[in-house]
Amino acid sequence: MNKVWGGQVTFSSEYSKDFMAAMAEFQLNGQLDAKASILPYLALTNDTILASFVYLAEVERPDAFAPFFLIPNTSDSTQIYDSFYDLANAGLPDLPR
């Protein structure tokens, strides 16, 4: 099995404009890296932005996600996993509802 990097990062909604700018940059450039994927979730009721990052190689903080690393976060569970299966089963952080 191939090791992967990923996990969940949460941001405060006060950085929503920065997050959307990072998403736009990812759409323009980051997504061209076939190993990179992001699943964003903007929670309208609890001032939280949750993003699940996946990079299908053993690379910490890949360049494809560079704009997101410039935004202050409230939690970051990203790490190297032994397999995509392990990453997918790592679970989500507790978020207020």
Buried (B, 14 or more C-beta within 10 A) or exposed (E): EEBBBBBBBBBBBEBBEBBEBBBEBBEEBBEEBEEBBBEBEBBEEEBBBBBBBBBBEEBEEBEBBBBBBEBEBBBBBBEBBEEBEBBEEBEEBEEEE
